[in-house]
Amino acid sequence: MSGAAAAGGRIVVVGSLNADLTIYCERLPQPGETVHGNGFAVNPGGKSANQAVAAGRLGGHVSLVGAVGDDPNGHMLLASVAGAGVDVGRVRTSTSQPTGVAVIAVDAGGENNIIISAGANGTLSPADVAEAADVLDGAAVVTLCLEVAMPTVLAAAKAGHDAGAKVLLNLSPYAHIPSELAGLTDVLLVNAHEAALFLGPGASVPGAGAHAAQWDAVRERFAERGIRQVLVTLGAHGSVVLDSDAPANRTVVFVEPTSVSAVDTTGAGDAFTGAVAVRLAAGDGLADAAAFASVAAALATTRKGTQAAYPEAADVERRLRTS
């Protein structure tokens, strides 16, 4: 798959870059509680930067559009992203805001909670999207999340749509999106909680082990909202592909999880998104892209940190051959 990935069309990721301030502890604190940590690290992160790095390490042809501050965290982020082979020529350096940060606590089981301060990410605007027209023209996939302002996300979705790219929207961190953005989205990537929020009051999203008929009803609800291809991630239970454009016997596809001993789940969802983008850009269907991404995301949890933990295509292929 690595050769195919490298030969795929350009992936343009528009969005956030953060410095991850991570503290490790035996368990996550309850409200009002202080617990002792047993390690601290500052690592490159941010959902969009993570997704770009994940795609780059998997052989994708990737450009990142974003903003950092003129500070050590910004320099660290640019070096990390560029080190994965990602074009950072459209990452602007803000003179008014510091680089965004995410404060992360990770427990002994690898689970985490995260608080984000936008910093320079909050300055990313539709004008930055317009400045990146040269990389958006002819892109195969435009990858978006919601860590930057909604007008910027919408402008990038419009630009991607007009360029003939697949628009891949990771609806995280969750926010209500305008119907125009939904209409411009080719593939929506959500977890079960985000799926229920998007579908609205009274929506029922099945859990792991649900029958295909139950998921088919969810697929129909998404199609009614104008989104015909959806990937619903279920954490350690794998994912579900809901594809209203597939043949009748493939509209709901269950993707099995990849069993690993998780050390740190931070950024695993971004590894999944980046891997999906790579395989879509290489011409794979959504179900095959999700199967590849399942392995990439699982392998990302076996090491501490985010971007440094992301696998290369050879790692994923090796695991696919032995599974």
N, C-alpha and C positions, 0 to 999 in steps of 0.2 A: 504493500500500500504506500510506502514512503515515496517510491518513484512517481506514483500517480498523484500523490499529494503535492509534490514539488512541481509537477507539471500543471497543476490546476490554475484557475484564474486568480486574479488579485482579490485579497480579502482586505477590506477597509474597516477598521474598528474605530468608532467615534465615541469618546467618553472620558472616563476618569483615570487618574493616576494618583495613588496614595502611598505614603510611607506607612507601613504596618508596624505599630508599636505593640509587640506581643509579649505577654507575661504568661508563664506556664504555672499551673497550680494543680493540686490533687482534685479539687472540685470547684465548681463555679460558685461565687458568693451569692447568697440570698439578699434581697433588698435590705440595706442598712447594715450588712455584715461585712467584716474585714477578714480575709483569709491570707495565709502566707503563700507567697509564690516560691518557685524553685528554679527560676530561670527567666531571662529577659533577652529579647532580640529586637533589632530594628531591621526590617526587611522591605524590599520593594513590593508594592501591591497596588490596590485599586482594581475594581472589577474589569474595566476596559483594558488596562495595562496587562492584567493577568490573562485575559482572554487572548490578547495579541501575542503575548509570550508563549502561551500554550500552543497557539496555532503555528507560531514561528518554529518552535522546537519540534513540531510534528511535520515540518517540511513545507508549510504554507508560505505563499508570497504575500506578505502582510505589510500594510501601512497603518500607523496609529495617528489619529487626530485628537489632540488634547491640550492641556495646559499644566505647567508646573511653576513653582516659585523659583526665584534666583537664590537658591539656598542649598546646603549639603544634601537634603532629602531629594530635591529636584535633580541634582547631579547624579545621585545614586540611581534614581529611577531611570533616567535617560540611558545610563550605562547598562543597566540590567536589560532594558527592553531592546536596545540596540545589540546587545550581546546575544540575543536570541535570533538575530537576523532580521529584526523588524525595522522598517523605515520610520525614523522619528523626525523627519524633516518638516512635518506638519504639527509637531508638538511645540506650542508657543510658550515662551518664558514670560510670566507675568511680573510686572514691576510693582504691583500694588498688593499682591496677596502671597502668602507663603504656600508652599506645597501642601496639598491636602494630606490629612492623616487619618488613620483608623487605629483605634485603641482596642486591642483584642485580648481576651482571656481564653486560654485553652486548658481544659481539664485532662486528667490522667487517661481518660477514654478517648481523647481526641476531639471531643465536642467543644464548641466555642460560642462566645457572644461578642458582639462587635458594636462600637460606637464610632461614627464617622464625622469628621469636620471637613467641610468641602474645600476651604482654602481656594487655591487657584482654579480648581474644578468649577467653582461657581462663576468664574469669568468666561468660561467657554460659551460662545455665542453662535447664532446663525452666520455671523460674518466669518467666523473661523471655518465653518463648513463651506462657505462660498470660496474661501481662500484655498481650500483643498480640492477644488473642482478637477484639477489635473489627475489626481489619484482616484477620485470617485468615478470619473468617466471611464467606462469599460470595466468597472469592477464586477466580479462574479458574485460576491457576497458582501453586504454591509451589515456589520454586527453592532448592536446597540444595547445599552442598559439604561437604567434610570438614576444613575449617580450624578448626572448633570441636568441642567435646566430643560424642562419639557419643550420649549420652543427650539432648542438646539437639537434635541432628539427628533423632533418633527421635521426640521429642516434637513437633517441627515437622511431620514427615511424618504423624504421627497426626492432628494438628490439621488439616492440609491435606486429608487423606483424609476426615475426618469432615465437613469443610466442603464436600465435593464437588469440590474442586480437583484439577487434574492435578498430581501430585507429580513434579517434574523433578529428578533427582539427578545431579549432576556428581561422579563418583567420583574426586575429586582434592582434595588429595594422597591417593594410594591407601592404603586401609586395609581390612582385613577388616570386612564389615558383617554384623550379625545377620540371620538369615532373616526376622525380623519387618520390618526395614527394607526388605529386598528385596521382600517381599510388599506393602508400602505404596507402592512406587515404580511410577509409571505409565510414565515415560520415563527410561531410564538413558543418560547421556552419558559415553562413555569414549574414550580413545585405544586403539590396538591393544595396547599393552603392558598397560594397565589391564584390557582385556577378557580377555587371557590369564590374568592374575593372578586375576581374578574367577572364571573358569571352572575354574581349578584345575590341578593337575599333569597333564601330558599334553595339555592343551588346545592346539590349533593354530589360530591366528588368521591368516588369509591376509594377504598384503601387497597393495600396489597392483598392479592388473592381474590379480588372481585372478578366476576365473569365478564366476558367480552361484551355481552349485551348491556351490562351496566355502563361500561365505558363508551359503548356506541351512543348511548343517550347523551353522554357528556360531549362526544364529538359533534352531535347534532346541535347542541346548544352553542358550541363555538362557531359552527358554520352559520348559524342564525345571526351571530354577531359579526360575520364577515371574515372570519379566520378559518381557513380550510386545512391548515397543517399545524398541528400542535404536538409538542413534546412535553409530557408531564413527568418530572423526576420524582421518584419515591424514596430517595436516600438509599439506605442499605438494601432496599427491596427492588432496585432496578428502575425501570422507566416504562412508560407507555407511549406509543406513537399513535396519534389520532389523525388520520389522513383521509379527508373527504375527497381527494382527487385520485386515490388508489383504487384498484379493482375491488369489487365487493368483499372478497375474502381477505383483503389486506387493509381494510379501513382502521382496524384496531390491531396493533402488534405489541406483544409484551416483550420487553428486552430484559433478559435475566441480569441480575447483579453479578459483579466480579468479586469473588471472595478474597479479601486481604486482611492483614492485621493492621488496622488503622493506628497511626501515631498522631496525626494532625489533620483534621478535615477542612481547615481553613483554605478557601480558594478551590476546593474540589469542584464546586458548581461551575466556576469559571474555566477550569480545565475541561469540563464536559462541553461547555459552550464553544470554546476554542476548537476542540476536536470536531464538533459537529460542523463548524464553519469550514474547516479544512476539507472534510469529506464532501460537503455540499459543493464547494468550489471545484473539487475534482470530479464532480458529476455523479456522485452516489445519490441514491434515493434516501429518504428520511430514515427508514428503518435500519439500513446498513450504516448510515452515519451515526445513529444512536448506539448501535452495537459497538462500533469502534470507540465512541466517546465513553461508553460505560467502562471499558478497560482503562482508557487514559485517565479518567477521573479517579478510579480506584487506585491506580498506581501512584497518583499524586498524593494520596493520603498516607503512604507508607514512609514518608520522610517529613521532617519538620519544615515549616515555612510554606511559602506559596510558590513564587516563580521558580526558585531554585529546586523545588521538588517535582516540577513538571517533567513528564517522561518525553523521550524522543520517539520517533515513529518506530525505530527498531525495537524498543522496549515493548511497545504495544503489540507489534507483530509477533514478537516472541511469545507473549502471553496468549495471544489469539491461537497460535499454533499448538500450544500445550493445553488449552482449555477444552 
